[in-house]
Structure formats: structure tokens, C-alpha cells
Amino acid sequence: MNRRSTITLSAIAVLGLALLPSTIVAQQGTLKQQLVGTWTLMSQENTASNGTKTQLSNPKGILFFDAGGRYSEMAVRSDRPKFKSASQPTNEELAAATRDYFAANFGTWSVNEVDKTLTQRFDGALRPNNEGTDVKSSVSLAGDELKLASMIPSTGVRIDFVYRRAK
């Protein structure tokens, strides 16, 4: 290879690196560093121990991870009915609203960089039985898409979440 070819190839390589999307460059940190931020829920699929799958249609949700190891998560069905009377909902309406709010919790989080798992410790939760428990999820991260696969020990249900990084 002559000198001119080497310079041309070097210039192309430098230009190519400069034009890489910032999300690709940002992904060069640890898994923990990559998870820090705000994520919006795109889909959720539940798989029962008997193999029955339930896909939630258009769920709404948000997941926050801070660099200090704290998180907050909320997720709800997007088609929840409104209360007939906003000032006095019935007990049945309140129960239905609670069922449709399938994730509302906060606590601490940590990652295992080697096996690419996330552990969330529920300090507070909509469902009191979840408080004080840990949920371990396998993590798959590609660009701005985060996939979490969690097995809920108390129910035997596997939950697959897909999140997109909030812009």
C-alpha cells in the first residue's frame, strides 16, 4: 500500500468514527452506566408456568435508574376505564384501577456485569407483599432498546419487558 492510500483510508476511518451516533459511543461504559436514565415501556408479555402467554396491548410505563443505585417504576394498562364519579369511585372501580396498575414500585438496583443481570429490591410497592423482595432480570441492551426478562418466584410467571430510552 502506498502512502496516499494509507492517508485516504485513515481519513475515512476517522470520519466514520466521528459520524457514529452518540448512542453507540455512549454504550461503551459498563452495563450499570448504560442503564442509568429514563426508559419508557414499549411492550410487556407475561408467560405463565403452563406456557400461556398474555401480551399487554399498548401498556404505558416508565422506569428510572439513577447512578446512585435507586430506581422507580410505574406501568399501567393504557385502556383503563375512567371512574364514573371522580369524587366518589366505587370499591369495585378502585379494585379494578389497582389491578390495571400492574407495576408501581421503587427501591434499589444493582447489576452483575458478568452474567448481565439486574437485581431490583422493592423498598415500596403497590402490592405490599412485594416489599422487601428482590427481582432478578436478565438484561439485553441494544442501542436505545432495553429488554428485561424477569421470573417472579412467588407466581412462577415470566415477564418480558421491552423499554426504549426516553429522549
C-alpha positions, 0 to 999 in steps of 0.5 A, spaced: 500 500 500 502 506 498 502 512 502 496 516 499 492 510 500 494 509 507 492 517 508 485 516 504 483 510 508 485 513 515 481 519 513 475 515 512 476 511 518 476 517 522 470 520 519 466 514 520 468 514 527 466 521 528 459 520 524 457 514 529 451 516 533 452 518 540 448 512 542 453 507 540 459 511 543 455 512 549 454 504 550 461 503 551 461 504 559 459 498 563 452 495 563 450 499 570 452 506 566 448 504 560 442 503 564 442 509 568 436 514 565 429 514 563 426 508 559 419 508 557 415 501 556 414 499 549 411 492 550 410 487 556 408 479 555 407 475 561 408 467 560 405 463 565 408 456 568 403 452 563 406 456 557 400 461 556 402 467 554 398 474 555 401 480 551 399 487 554 396 491 548 399 498 548 401 498 556 404 505 558 410 505 563 416 508 565 422 506 569 428 510 572 435 508 574 439 513 577 447 512 578 446 512 585 443 505 585 435 507 586 430 506 581 422 507 580 417 504 576 410 505 574 406 501 568 399 501 567 394 498 562 393 504 557 385 502 556 383 503 563 376 505 564 375 512 567 371 512 574 364 514 573 364 519 579 371 522 580 369 524 587 366 518 589 369 511 585 366 505 587 370 499 591 369 495 585 372 501 580 378 502 585 379 494 585 379 494 578 384 501 577 389 497 582 389 491 578 390 495 571 396 498 575 400 492 574 407 495 576 408 501 581 414 500 585 421 503 587 427 501 591 434 499 589 438 496 583 444 493 582 447 489 576 452 483 575 456 485 569 458 478 568 452 474 567 448 481 565 443 481 570 439 486 574 437 485 581 431 490 583 429 490 591 422 493 592 423 498 598 415 500 596 410 497 592 403 497 590 402 490 592 405 490 599 407 483 599 412 485 594 416 489 599 422 487 601 423 482 595 428 482 590 427 481 582 432 478 578 432 480 570 436 478 565 438 484 561 439 485 553 441 492 551 441 494 544 442 501 542 436 505 545 432 498 546 432 495 553 429 488 554 428 485 561 426 478 562 424 477 569 421 470 573 417 472 579 418 466 584 412 467 588 407 466 581 412 462 577 410 467 571 415 470 566 415 477 564 418 480 558 419 487 558 421 491 552 423 499 554 426 504 549 430 510 552 426 516 553 429 522 549 
